[in-house]
Amino acid sequence: MATQRVAAPLFIRAEWDPDAKVWVCTSDDVPGLATEADTVEELLVKLRVMVPELLDANGVPDGPDVPFELMARMVSSGRALAG
């Protein structure tokens, strides 16, 4: 029985931009990827289309499914309540 090797997921970063109030997305693994969305869920919808398209446009071989890992990061702060 032949086994199929699963490609390692592409790594994609999303950072919250507090000034623009959007998630900004980039990746060293996906040439030309730069996009933004109001929510992480909206970002995932865009990425499922954009990632394979950008790989094809840049001549990067891919298969029928293109696995990717999205790491979302938001820096925030809290304030103690006055007692």
PDB file with SEQRES, HELIX, SHEET and CRYST1 records, atoms N, CA, C and O in Angstrom:
SEQRES   1 A   83  MET ALA THR GLN ARG VAL ALA ALA PRO LEU PHE ILE ARG          
SEQRES   2 A   83  ALA GLU TRP ASP PRO ASP ALA LYS VAL TRP VAL CYS THR          
SEQRES   3 A   83  SER ASP ASP VAL PRO GLY LEU ALA THR GLU ALA ASP THR          
SEQRES   4 A   83  VAL GLU GLU LEU LEU VAL LYS LEU ARG VAL MET VAL PRO          
SEQRES   5 A   83  GLU LEU LEU ASP ALA ASN GLY VAL PRO ASP GLY PRO ASP          
SEQRES   6 A   83  VAL PRO PHE GLU LEU MET ALA ARG MET VAL SER SER GLY          
SEQRES   7 A   83  ARG ALA LEU ALA GLY                                          
HELIX    1 AA1 VAL A   40  ALA A   57  1                                  18    
SHEET    1 AA1 4 ALA A  34  ALA A  37  0                                        
SHEET    2 AA1 4 VAL A  22  THR A  26 -1                                        
SHEET    3 AA1 4 LEU A  10  ASP A  17 -1                                        
SHEET    4 AA1 4 PHE A  68  ARG A  73  1                                        
CRYST1    1.000    1.000    1.000  90.00  90.00  90.00 P 1           1          
ATOM      1  N   MET A   1       0.845  -1.184   0.000  1.00  0.00           N  
ATOM      2  CA  MET A   1       0.000   0.000   0.000  1.00  0.00           C  
ATOM      3  C   MET A   1       0.885   1.239   0.000  1.00  0.00           C  
ATOM      4  O   MET A   1       1.762   1.377   0.853  1.00  0.00           O  
ATOM      5  N   ALA A   2       0.663   2.129  -0.940  1.00  0.00           N  
ATOM      6  CA  ALA A   2       1.461   3.355  -1.043  1.00  0.00           C  
ATOM      7  C   ALA A   2       0.961   4.383  -0.035  1.00  0.00           C  
ATOM      8  O   ALA A   2      -0.237   4.510   0.218  1.00  0.00           O  
ATOM      9  N   THR A   3       1.918   5.109   0.530  1.00  0.00           N  
ATOM     10  CA  THR A   3       1.537   6.178   1.461  1.00  0.00           C  
ATOM     11  C   THR A   3       1.780   7.518   0.790  1.00  0.00           C  
ATOM     12  O   THR A   3       2.736   7.689   0.033  1.00  0.00           O  
ATOM     13  N   GLN A   4       0.915   8.443   1.076  1.00  0.00           N  
ATOM     14  CA  GLN A   4       1.036   9.780   0.502  1.00  0.00           C  
ATOM     15  C   GLN A   4       1.617  10.701   1.561  1.00  0.00           C  
ATOM     16  O   GLN A   4       1.131  10.740   2.691  1.00  0.00           O  
ATOM     17  N   ARG A   5       2.647  11.437   1.200  1.00  0.00           N  
ATOM     18  CA  ARG A   5       3.294  12.357   2.127  1.00  0.00           C  
ATOM     19  C   ARG A   5       2.488  13.649   2.192  1.00  0.00           C  
ATOM     20  O   ARG A   5       2.153  14.243   1.167  1.00  0.00           O  
ATOM     21  N   VAL A   6       2.189  14.066   3.401  1.00  0.00           N  
ATOM     22  CA  VAL A   6       1.452  15.309   3.589  1.00  0.00           C  
ATOM     23  C   VAL A   6       2.458  16.441   3.719  1.00  0.00           C  
ATOM     24  O   VAL A   6       3.395  16.361   4.513  1.00  0.00           O  
ATOM     25  N   ALA A   7       2.260  17.495   2.935  1.00  0.00           N  
ATOM     26  CA  ALA A   7       3.165  18.647   2.975  1.00  0.00           C  
ATOM     27  C   ALA A   7       3.011  19.371   4.305  1.00  0.00           C  
ATOM     28  O   ALA A   7       1.924  19.435   4.878  1.00  0.00           O  
ATOM     29  N   ALA A   8       4.129  19.915   4.779  1.00  0.00           N  
ATOM     30  CA  ALA A   8       4.079  20.721   6.001  1.00  0.00           C  
ATOM     31  C   ALA A   8       3.232  21.954   5.729  1.00  0.00           C  
ATOM     32  O   ALA A   8       3.296  22.519   4.638  1.00  0.00           O  
ATOM     33  N   PRO A   9       2.442  22.375   6.703  1.00  0.00           N  
ATOM     34  CA  PRO A   9       1.613  23.561   6.471  1.00  0.00           C  
ATOM     35  C   PRO A   9       2.457  24.815   6.270  1.00  0.00           C  
ATOM     36  O   PRO A   9       3.514  24.969   6.881  1.00  0.00           O  
ATOM     37  N   LEU A  10       1.985  25.694   5.418  1.00  0.00           N  
ATOM     38  CA  LEU A  10       2.623  26.995   5.227  1.00  0.00           C  
ATOM     39  C   LEU A  10       2.333  27.841   6.462  1.00  0.00           C  
ATOM     40  O   LEU A  10       1.254  27.746   7.045  1.00  0.00           O  
ATOM     41  N   PHE A  11       3.292  28.664   6.857  1.00  0.00           N  
ATOM     42  CA  PHE A  11       3.133  29.477   8.063  1.00  0.00           C  
ATOM     43  C   PHE A  11       2.710  30.892   7.680  1.00  0.00           C  
ATOM     44  O   PHE A  11       3.377  31.557   6.887  1.00  0.00           O  
ATOM     45  N   ILE A  12       1.602  31.341   8.248  1.00  0.00           N  
ATOM     46  CA  ILE A  12       1.052  32.667   7.961  1.00  0.00           C  
ATOM     47  C   ILE A  12       0.832  33.401   9.276  1.00  0.00           C  
ATOM     48  O   ILE A  12       0.289  32.844  10.229  1.00  0.00           O  
ATOM     49  N   ARG A  13       1.259  34.652   9.313  1.00  0.00           N  
ATOM     50  CA  ARG A  13       1.111  35.485  10.517  1.00  0.00           C  
ATOM     51  C   ARG A  13      -0.005  36.500  10.327  1.00  0.00           C  
ATOM     52  O   ARG A  13      -0.163  37.077   9.251  1.00  0.00           O  
ATOM     53  N   ALA A  14      -0.774  36.708  11.385  1.00  0.00           N  
ATOM     54  CA  ALA A  14      -1.781  37.773  11.402  1.00  0.00           C  
ATOM     55  C   ALA A  14      -1.547  38.600  12.660  1.00  0.00           C  
ATOM     56  O   ALA A  14      -1.449  38.057  13.760  1.00  0.00           O  
ATOM     57  N   GLU A  15      -1.459  39.902  12.492  1.00  0.00           N  
ATOM     58  CA  GLU A  15      -1.262  40.819  13.625  1.00  0.00           C  
ATOM     59  C   GLU A  15      -2.406  41.812  13.646  1.00  0.00           C  
ATOM     60  O   GLU A  15      -2.838  42.294  12.598  1.00  0.00           O  
ATOM     61  N   TRP A  16      -2.893  42.115  14.825  1.00  0.00           N  
ATOM     62  CA  TRP A  16      -3.956  43.105  14.974  1.00  0.00           C  
ATOM     63  C   TRP A  16      -3.359  44.497  14.851  1.00  0.00           C  
ATOM     64  O   TRP A  16      -2.390  44.824  15.536  1.00  0.00           O  
ATOM     65  N   ASP A  17      -3.935  45.314  13.982  1.00  0.00           N  
ATOM     66  CA  ASP A  17      -3.528  46.712  13.840  1.00  0.00           C  
ATOM     67  C   ASP A  17      -4.562  47.556  14.582  1.00  0.00           C  
ATOM     68  O   ASP A  17      -5.668  47.759  14.082  1.00  0.00           O  
ATOM     69  N   PRO A  18      -4.207  48.054  15.780  1.00  0.00           N  
ATOM     70  CA  PRO A  18      -5.194  48.784  16.584  1.00  0.00           C  
ATOM     71  C   PRO A  18      -5.606  50.114  15.965  1.00  0.00           C  
ATOM     72  O   PRO A  18      -6.705  50.601  16.230  1.00  0.00           O  
ATOM     73  N   ASP A  19      -4.748  50.705  15.152  1.00  0.00           N  
ATOM     74  CA  ASP A  19      -5.097  51.979  14.517  1.00  0.00           C  
ATOM     75  C   ASP A  19      -6.127  51.781  13.403  1.00  0.00           C  
ATOM     76  O   ASP A  19      -7.119  52.506  13.325  1.00  0.00           O  
ATOM     77  N   ALA A  20      -5.879  50.793  12.548  1.00  0.00           N  
ATOM     78  CA  ALA A  20      -6.798  50.521  11.437  1.00  0.00           C  
ATOM     79  C   ALA A  20      -7.957  49.615  11.859  1.00  0.00           C  
ATOM     80  O   ALA A  20      -8.960  49.508  11.153  1.00  0.00           O  
ATOM     81  N   LYS A  21      -7.808  48.959  13.025  1.00  0.00           N  
ATOM     82  CA  LYS A  21      -8.816  48.028  13.540  1.00  0.00           C  
ATOM     83  C   LYS A  21      -9.084  46.873  12.568  1.00  0.00           C  
ATOM     84  O   LYS A  21     -10.230  46.520  12.291  1.00  0.00           O  
ATOM     85  N   VAL A  22      -7.987  46.298  12.060  1.00  0.00           N  
ATOM     86  CA  VAL A  22      -8.068  45.135  11.172  1.00  0.00           C  
ATOM     87  C   VAL A  22      -6.934  44.171  11.498  1.00  0.00           C  
ATOM     88  O   VAL A  22      -5.930  44.552  12.100  1.00  0.00           O  
ATOM     89  N   TRP A  23      -7.111  42.923  11.092  1.00  0.00           N  
ATOM     90  CA  TRP A  23      -6.050  41.925  11.148  1.00  0.00           C  
ATOM     91  C   TRP A  23      -5.244  42.035   9.857  1.00  0.00           C  
ATOM     92  O   TRP A  23      -5.814  42.005   8.767  1.00  0.00           O  
ATOM     93  N   VAL A  24      -3.927  42.160   9.971  1.00  0.00           N  
ATOM     94  CA  VAL A  24      -3.029  42.287   8.825  1.00  0.00           C  
ATOM     95  C   VAL A  24      -2.244  40.984   8.708  1.00  0.00           C  
ATOM     96  O   VAL A  24      -1.700  40.485   9.693  1.00  0.00           O  
ATOM     97  N   CYS A  25      -2.193  40.448   7.507  1.00  0.00           N  
ATOM     98  CA  CYS A  25      -1.649  39.116   7.298  1.00  0.00           C  
ATOM     99  C   CYS A  25      -0.483  39.132   6.312  1.00  0.00           C  
ATOM    100  O   CYS A  25      -0.561  39.765   5.259  1.00  0.00           O  
ATOM    101  N   THR A  26       0.612  38.424   6.666  1.00  0.00           N  
ATOM    102  CA  THR A  26       1.769  38.266   5.786  1.00  0.00           C  
ATOM    103  C   THR A  26       2.335  36.855   5.963  1.00  0.00           C  
ATOM    104  O   THR A  26       1.974  36.142   6.900  1.00  0.00           O  
ATOM    105  N   SER A  27       3.226  36.466   5.049  1.00  0.00           N  
ATOM    106  CA  SER A  27       3.867  35.156   5.150  1.00  0.00           C  
ATOM    107  C   SER A  27       5.146  35.125   4.331  1.00  0.00           C  
ATOM    108  O   SER A  27       5.183  35.615   3.202  1.00  0.00           O  
ATOM    109  N   ASP A  28       6.190  34.549   4.904  1.00  0.00           N  
ATOM    110  CA  ASP A  28       7.419  34.303   4.148  1.00  0.00           C  
ATOM    111  C   ASP A  28       7.252  33.091   3.233  1.00  0.00           C  
ATOM    112  O   ASP A  28       7.990  32.943   2.258  1.00  0.00           O  
ATOM    113  N   ASP A  29       6.284  32.224   3.543  1.00  0.00           N  
ATOM    114  CA  ASP A  29       6.064  31.003   2.765  1.00  0.00           C  
ATOM    115  C   ASP A  29       5.187  31.215   1.531  1.00  0.00           C  
ATOM    116  O   ASP A  29       5.182  30.386   0.621  1.00  0.00           O  
ATOM    117  N   VAL A  30       4.448  32.324   1.501  1.00  0.00           N  
ATOM    118  CA  VAL A  30       3.533  32.592   0.389  1.00  0.00           C  
ATOM    119  C   VAL A  30       3.939  33.915  -0.247  1.00  0.00           C  
ATOM    120  O   VAL A  30       3.574  34.978   0.255  1.00  0.00           O  
ATOM    121  N   PRO A  31       4.693  33.867  -1.352  1.00  0.00           N  
ATOM    122  CA  PRO A  31       5.160  35.102  -1.983  1.00  0.00           C  
ATOM    123  C   PRO A  31       4.006  36.030  -2.360  1.00  0.00           C  
ATOM    124  O   PRO A  31       3.032  35.611  -2.986  1.00  0.00           O  
ATOM    125  N   GLY A  32       4.135  37.293  -1.968  1.00  0.00           N  
ATOM    126  CA  GLY A  32       3.146  38.297  -2.331  1.00  0.00           C  
ATOM    127  C   GLY A  32       1.943  38.392  -1.416  1.00  0.00           C  
ATOM    128  O   GLY A  32       1.055  39.212  -1.650  1.00  0.00           O  
ATOM    129  N   LEU A  33       1.894  37.566  -0.371  1.00  0.00           N  
ATOM    130  CA  LEU A  33       0.726  37.601   0.508  1.00  0.00           C  
ATOM    131  C   LEU A  33       0.768  38.823   1.409  1.00  0.00           C  
ATOM    132  O   LEU A  33       1.692  38.996   2.204  1.00  0.00           O  
ATOM    133  N   ALA A  34      -0.230  39.654   1.276  1.00  0.00           N  
ATOM    134  CA  ALA A  34      -0.443  40.814   2.145  1.00  0.00           C  
ATOM    135  C   ALA A  34      -1.920  41.150   2.038  1.00  0.00           C  
ATOM    136  O   ALA A  34      -2.386  41.630   1.005  1.00  0.00           O  
ATOM    137  N   THR A  35      -2.644  40.897   3.105  1.00  0.00           N  
ATOM    138  CA  THR A  35      -4.078  41.167   3.085  1.00  0.00           C  
ATOM    139  C   THR A  35      -4.538  41.525   4.483  1.00  0.00           C  
ATOM    140  O   THR A  35      -3.786  41.392   5.449  1.00  0.00           O  
ATOM    141  N   GLU A  36      -5.769  41.979   4.583  1.00  0.00           N  
ATOM    142  CA  GLU A  36      -6.316  42.348   5.887  1.00  0.00           C  
ATOM    143  C   GLU A  36      -7.802  42.027   5.919  1.00  0.00           C  
ATOM    144  O   GLU A  36      -8.449  41.885   4.882  1.00  0.00           O  
ATOM    145  N   ALA A  37      -8.331  41.916   7.146  1.00  0.00           N  
ATOM    146  CA  ALA A  37      -9.757  41.655   7.335  1.00  0.00           C  
ATOM    147  C   ALA A  37     -10.161  42.132   8.722  1.00  0.00           C  
ATOM    148  O   ALA A  37      -9.325  42.311   9.607  1.00  0.00           O  
ATOM    149  N   ASP A  38     -11.459  42.333   8.887  1.00  0.00           N  
ATOM    150  CA  ASP A  38     -11.981  42.810  10.170  1.00  0.00           C  
ATOM    151  C   ASP A  38     -11.921  41.755  11.268  1.00  0.00           C  
ATOM    152  O   ASP A  38     -11.769  42.090  12.442  1.00  0.00           O  
ATOM    153  N   THR A  39     -12.041  40.472  10.890  1.00  0.00           N  
ATOM    154  CA  THR A  39     -12.013  39.383  11.867  1.00  0.00           C  
ATOM    155  C   THR A  39     -11.084  38.277  11.377  1.00  0.00           C  
ATOM    156  O   THR A  39     -10.754  38.210  10.193  1.00  0.00           O  
ATOM    157  N   VAL A  40     -10.668  37.415  12.296  1.00  0.00           N  
ATOM    158  CA  VAL A  40      -9.836  36.267  11.922  1.00  0.00           C  
ATOM    159  C   VAL A  40     -10.637  35.331  11.019  1.00  0.00           C  
ATOM    160  O   VAL A  40     -10.086  34.753  10.082  1.00  0.00           O  
ATOM    161  N   GLU A  41     -11.920  35.179  11.295  1.00  0.00           N  
ATOM    162  CA  GLU A  41     -12.762  34.315  10.467  1.00  0.00           C  
ATOM    163  C   GLU A  41     -12.813  34.817   9.023  1.00  0.00           C  
ATOM    164  O   GLU A  41     -12.710  34.026   8.085  1.00  0.00           O  
ATOM    165  N   GLU A  42     -12.971  36.132   8.844  1.00  0.00           N  
ATOM    166  CA  GLU A  42     -12.969  36.707   7.491  1.00  0.00           C  
ATOM    167  C   GLU A  42     -11.611  36.517   6.830  1.00  0.00           C  
ATOM    168  O   GLU A  42     -11.525  36.283   5.624  1.00  0.00           O  
ATOM    169  N   LEU A  43     -10.558  36.619   7.621  1.00  0.00           N  
ATOM    170  CA  LEU A  43      -9.208  36.416   7.102  1.00  0.00           C  
ATOM    171  C   LEU A  43      -9.047  34.988   6.587  1.00  0.00           C  
ATOM    172  O   LEU A  43      -8.469  34.781   5.520  1.00  0.00           O  
ATOM    173  N   LEU A  44      -9.544  34.010   7.323  1.00  0.00           N  
ATOM    174  CA  LEU A  44      -9.458  32.617   6.888  1.00  0.00           C  
ATOM    175  C   LEU A  44     -10.182  32.387   5.565  1.00  0.00           C  
ATOM    176  O   LEU A  44      -9.687  31.664   4.700  1.00  0.00           O  
ATOM    177  N   VAL A  45     -11.342  32.996   5.409  1.00  0.00           N  
ATOM    178  CA  VAL A  45     -12.088  32.865   4.150  1.00  0.00           C  
ATOM    179  C   VAL A  45     -11.242  33.393   2.989  1.00  0.00           C  
ATOM    180  O   VAL A  45     -11.150  32.751   1.943  1.00  0.00           O  
ATOM    181  N   LYS A  46     -10.628  34.560   3.175  1.00  0.00           N  
ATOM    182  CA  LYS A  46      -9.782  35.146   2.125  1.00  0.00           C  
ATOM    183  C   LYS A  46      -8.562  34.273   1.845  1.00  0.00           C  
ATOM    184  O   LYS A  46      -8.203  34.058   0.688  1.00  0.00           O  
ATOM    185  N   LEU A  47      -7.925  33.769   2.906  1.00  0.00           N  
ATOM    186  CA  LEU A  47      -6.699  32.988   2.741  1.00  0.00           C  
ATOM    187  C   LEU A  47      -6.946  31.687   1.993  1.00  0.00           C  
ATOM    188  O   LEU A  47      -6.096  31.257   1.213  1.00  0.00           O  
ATOM    189  N   ARG A  48      -8.083  31.057   2.214  1.00  0.00           N  
ATOM    190  CA  ARG A  48      -8.384  29.789   1.530  1.00  0.00           C  
ATOM    191  C   ARG A  48      -8.422  29.957   0.013  1.00  0.00           C  
ATOM    192  O   ARG A  48      -8.201  28.997  -0.726  1.00  0.00           O  
ATOM    193  N   VAL A  49      -8.698  31.158  -0.446  1.00  0.00           N  
ATOM    194  CA  VAL A  49      -8.700  31.451  -1.880  1.00  0.00           C  
ATOM    195  C   VAL A  49      -7.348  32.012  -2.316  1.00  0.00           C  
ATOM    196  O   VAL A  49      -6.786  31.583  -3.324  1.00  0.00           O  
ATOM    197  N   MET A  50      -6.829  32.975  -1.550  1.00  0.00           N  
ATOM    198  CA  MET A  50      -5.611  33.691  -1.952  1.00  0.00           C  
ATOM    199  C   MET A  50      -4.353  32.831  -1.957  1.00  0.00           C  
ATOM    200  O   MET A  50      -3.527  32.950  -2.862  1.00  0.00           O  
ATOM    201  N   VAL A  51      -4.197  31.962  -0.950  1.00  0.00           N  
ATOM    202  CA  VAL A  51      -2.953  31.190  -0.836  1.00  0.00           C  
ATOM    203  C   VAL A  51      -2.718  30.328  -2.075  1.00  0.00           C  
ATOM    204  O   VAL A  51      -1.649  30.439  -2.676  1.00  0.00           O  
ATOM    205  N   PRO A  52      -3.663  29.472  -2.492  1.00  0.00           N  
ATOM    206  CA  PRO A  52      -3.415  28.688  -3.711  1.00  0.00           C  
ATOM    207  C   PRO A  52      -3.211  29.558  -4.952  1.00  0.00           C  
ATOM    208  O   PRO A  52      -2.385  29.236  -5.805  1.00  0.00           O  
ATOM    209  N   GLU A  53      -3.965  30.664  -5.055  1.00  0.00           N  
ATOM    210  CA  GLU A  53      -3.811  31.550  -6.215  1.00  0.00           C  
ATOM    211  C   GLU A  53      -2.421  32.170  -6.262  1.00  0.00           C  
ATOM    212  O   GLU A  53      -1.811  32.237  -7.329  1.00  0.00           O  
ATOM    213  N   LEU A  54      -1.912  32.624  -5.115  1.00  0.00           N  
ATOM    214  CA  LEU A  54      -0.575  33.234  -5.087  1.00  0.00           C  
ATOM    215  C   LEU A  54       0.516  32.207  -5.358  1.00  0.00           C  
ATOM    216  O   LEU A  54       1.499  32.511  -6.035  1.00  0.00           O  
ATOM    217  N   LEU A  55       0.352  30.994  -4.836  1.00  0.00           N  
ATOM    218  CA  LEU A  55       1.341  29.950  -5.116  1.00  0.00           C  
ATOM    219  C   LEU A  55       1.380  29.661  -6.610  1.00  0.00           C  
ATOM    220  O   LEU A  55       2.460  29.571  -7.194  1.00  0.00           O  
ATOM    221  N   ASP A  56       0.218  29.515  -7.235  1.00  0.00           N  
ATOM    222  CA  ASP A  56       0.155  29.267  -8.683  1.00  0.00           C  
ATOM    223  C   ASP A  56       0.770  30.425  -9.462  1.00  0.00           C  
ATOM    224  O   ASP A  56       1.532  30.205 -10.403  1.00  0.00           O  
ATOM    225  N   ALA A  57       0.441  31.658  -9.074  1.00  0.00           N  
ATOM    226  CA  ALA A  57       0.948  32.843  -9.779  1.00  0.00           C  
ATOM    227  C   ALA A  57       2.463  32.957  -9.694  1.00  0.00           C  
ATOM    228  O   ALA A  57       3.100  33.515 -10.588  1.00  0.00           O  
ATOM    229  N   ASN A  58       3.043  32.426  -8.615  1.00  0.00           N  
ATOM    230  CA  ASN A  58       4.492  32.496  -8.421  1.00  0.00           C  
ATOM    231  C   ASN A  58       5.207  31.215  -8.828  1.00  0.00           C  
ATOM    232  O   ASN A  58       6.404  31.067  -8.582  1.00  0.00           O  
ATOM    233  N   GLY A  59       4.481  30.285  -9.451  1.00  0.00           N  
ATOM    234  CA  GLY A  59       5.094  29.051  -9.932  1.00  0.00           C  
ATOM    235  C   GLY A  59       5.535  28.111  -8.831  1.00  0.00           C  
ATOM    236  O   GLY A  59       6.414  27.276  -9.043  1.00  0.00           O  
ATOM    237  N   VAL A  60       4.934  28.235  -7.657  1.00  0.00           N  
ATOM    238  CA  VAL A  60       5.261  27.341  -6.540  1.00  0.00           C  
ATOM    239  C   VAL A  60       4.354  26.123  -6.651  1.00  0.00           C  
ATOM    240  O   VAL A  60       3.131  26.257  -6.640  1.00  0.00           O  
ATOM    241  N   PRO A  61       4.951  24.923  -6.757  1.00  0.00           N  
ATOM    242  CA  PRO A  61       4.111  23.734  -6.902  1.00  0.00           C  
ATOM    243  C   PRO A  61       3.274  23.497  -5.646  1.00  0.00           C  
ATOM    244  O   PRO A  61       3.758  23.625  -4.521  1.00  0.00           O  
ATOM    245  N   ASP A  62       2.016  23.151  -5.868  1.00  0.00           N  
ATOM    246  CA  ASP A  62       1.135  22.811  -4.756  1.00  0.00           C  
ATOM    247  C   ASP A  62       0.222  21.687  -5.213  1.00  0.00           C  
ATOM    248  O   ASP A  62       0.201  21.341  -6.395  1.00  0.00           O  
ATOM    249  N   GLY A  63      -0.517  21.128  -4.301  1.00  0.00           N  
ATOM    250  CA  GLY A  63      -1.429  20.041  -4.634  1.00  0.00           C  
ATOM    251  C   GLY A  63      -2.864  20.528  -4.610  1.00  0.00           C  
ATOM    252  O   GLY A  63      -3.121  21.732  -4.609  1.00  0.00           O  
ATOM    253  N   PRO A  64      -3.802  19.582  -4.590  1.00  0.00           N  
ATOM    254  CA  PRO A  64      -5.213  19.971  -4.572  1.00  0.00           C  
ATOM    255  C   PRO A  64      -5.609  20.676  -3.270  1.00  0.00           C  
ATOM    256  O   PRO A  64      -6.502  21.523  -3.261  1.00  0.00           O  
ATOM    257  N   ASP A  65      -4.946  20.323  -2.193  1.00  0.00           N  
ATOM    258  CA  ASP A  65      -5.183  20.980  -0.906  1.00  0.00           C  
ATOM    259  C   ASP A  65      -3.886  21.630  -0.458  1.00  0.00           C  
ATOM    260  O   ASP A  65      -2.821  21.016  -0.527  1.00  0.00           O  
ATOM    261  N   VAL A  66      -3.974  22.860  -0.003  1.00  0.00           N  
ATOM    262  CA  VAL A  66      -2.793  23.598   0.447  1.00  0.00           C  
ATOM    263  C   VAL A  66      -2.951  23.878   1.943  1.00  0.00           C  
ATOM    264  O   VAL A  66      -3.653  24.811   2.330  1.00  0.00           O  
ATOM    265  N   PRO A  67      -2.295  23.065   2.786  1.00  0.00           N  
ATOM    266  CA  PRO A  67      -2.429  23.294   4.223  1.00  0.00           C  
ATOM    267  C   PRO A  67      -1.645  24.527   4.665  1.00  0.00           C  
ATOM    268  O   PRO A  67      -0.533  24.774   4.200  1.00  0.00           O  
ATOM    269  N   PHE A  68      -2.246  25.292   5.569  1.00  0.00           N  
ATOM    270  CA  PHE A  68      -1.527  26.426   6.145  1.00  0.00           C  
ATOM    271  C   PHE A  68      -1.890  26.574   7.613  1.00  0.00           C  
ATOM    272  O   PHE A  68      -2.967  26.177   8.059  1.00  0.00           O  
ATOM    273  N   GLU A  69      -0.955  27.156   8.343  1.00  0.00           N  
ATOM    274  CA  GLU A  69      -1.136  27.428   9.766  1.00  0.00           C  
ATOM    275  C   GLU A  69      -1.211  28.940   9.939  1.00  0.00           C  
ATOM    276  O   GLU A  69      -0.323  29.665   9.490  1.00  0.00           O  
ATOM    277  N   LEU A  70      -2.256  29.409  10.580  1.00  0.00           N  
ATOM    278  CA  LEU A  70      -2.428  30.837  10.820  1.00  0.00           C  
ATOM    279  C   LEU A  70      -2.177  31.121  12.294  1.00  0.00           C  
ATOM    280  O   LEU A  70      -2.862  30.588  13.168  1.00  0.00           O  
ATOM    281  N   MET A  71      -1.190  31.965  12.558  1.00  0.00           N  
ATOM    282  CA  MET A  71      -0.916  32.385  13.926  1.00  0.00           C  
ATOM    283  C   MET A  71      -1.368  33.834  14.066  1.00  0.00           C  
ATOM    284  O   MET A  71      -0.810  34.728  13.429  1.00  0.00           O  
ATOM    285  N   ALA A  72      -2.378  34.063  14.899  1.00  0.00           N  
ATOM    286  CA  ALA A  72      -2.911  35.408  15.117  1.00  0.00           C  
ATOM    287  C   ALA A  72      -2.377  35.949  16.437  1.00  0.00           C  
ATOM    288  O   ALA A  72      -2.378  35.254  17.453  1.00  0.00           O  
ATOM    289  N   ARG A  73      -1.924  37.197  16.408  1.00  0.00           N  
ATOM    290  CA  ARG A  73      -1.328  37.816  17.592  1.00  0.00           C  
ATOM    291  C   ARG A  73      -1.923  39.202  17.803  1.00  0.00           C  
ATOM    292  O   ARG A  73      -2.016  40.011  16.879  1.00  0.00           O  
ATOM    293  N   MET A  74      -2.324  39.450  19.047  1.00  0.00           N  
ATOM    294  CA  MET A  74      -2.850  40.762  19.416  1.00  0.00           C  
ATOM    295  C   MET A  74      -2.208  41.159  20.741  1.00  0.00           C  
ATOM    296  O   MET A  74      -2.233  40.391  21.703  1.00  0.00           O  
ATOM    297  N   VAL A  75      -1.637  42.350  20.788  1.00  0.00           N  
ATOM    298  CA  VAL A  75      -1.066  42.876  22.024  1.00  0.00           C  
ATOM    299  C   VAL A  75      -2.111  43.780  22.651  1.00  0.00           C  
ATOM    300  O   VAL A  75      -2.665  44.661  21.993  1.00  0.00           O  
ATOM    301  N   SER A  76      -2.373  43.551  23.936  1.00  0.00           N  
ATOM    302  CA  SER A  76      -3.392  44.323  24.631  1.00  0.00           C  
ATOM    303  C   SER A  76      -2.913  44.610  26.050  1.00  0.00           C  
ATOM    304  O   SER A  76      -1.846  44.149  26.455  1.00  0.00           O  
ATOM    305  N   SER A  77      -3.688  45.356  26.788  1.00  0.00           N  
ATOM    306  CA  SER A  77      -3.357  45.628  28.190  1.00  0.00           C  
ATOM    307  C   SER A  77      -4.648  45.681  28.989  1.00  0.00           C  
ATOM    308  O   SER A  77      -5.734  45.866  28.440  1.00  0.00           O  
ATOM    309  N   GLY A  78      -4.507  45.516  30.276  1.00  0.00           N  
ATOM    310  CA  GLY A  78      -5.655  45.572  31.170  1.00  0.00           C  
ATOM    311  C   GLY A  78      -5.419  46.641  32.222  1.00  0.00           C  
ATOM    312  O   GLY A  78      -4.307  47.145  32.383  1.00  0.00           O  
ATOM    313  N   ARG A  79      -6.453  46.966  32.914  1.00  0.00           N  
ATOM    314  CA  ARG A  79      -6.358  47.976  33.962  1.00  0.00           C  
ATOM    315  C   ARG A  79      -7.049  47.425  35.204  1.00  0.00           C  
ATOM    316  O   ARG A  79      -8.157  46.894  35.125  1.00  0.00           O  
ATOM    317  N   ALA A  80      -6.393  47.556  36.335  1.00  0.00           N  
ATOM    318  CA  ALA A  80      -6.970  47.089  37.592  1.00  0.00           C  
ATOM    319  C   ALA A  80      -8.153  47.972  37.979  1.00  0.00           C  
ATOM    320  O   ALA A  80      -8.124  49.189  37.799  1.00  0.00           O  
ATOM    321  N   LEU A  81      -9.182  47.338  38.509  1.00  0.00           N  
ATOM    322  CA  LEU A  81     -10.344  48.083  38.983  1.00  0.00           C  
ATOM    323  C   LEU A  81     -10.025  48.733  40.323  1.00  0.00           C  
ATOM    324  O   LEU A  81      -9.370  48.130  41.173  1.00  0.00           O  
ATOM    325  N   ALA A  82     -10.484  49.943  40.504  1.00  0.00           N  
ATOM    326  CA  ALA A  82     -10.275  50.634  41.785  1.00  0.00           C  
ATOM    327  C   ALA A  82     -11.135  49.952  42.842  1.00  0.00           C  
ATOM    328  O   ALA A  82     -12.314  49.679  42.618  1.00  0.00           O  
ATOM    329  N   GLY A  83     -10.528  49.681  44.000  1.00  0.00           N  
ATOM    330  CA  GLY A  83     -11.219  48.928  45.038  1.00  0.00           C  
ATOM    331  C   GLY A  83     -11.978  49.771  45.925  1.00  0.00           C  
ATOM    332  O   GLY A  83     -12.617  49.275  46.853  1.00  0.00           O  
TER     333      GLY A  83                                                      
END                                                                             
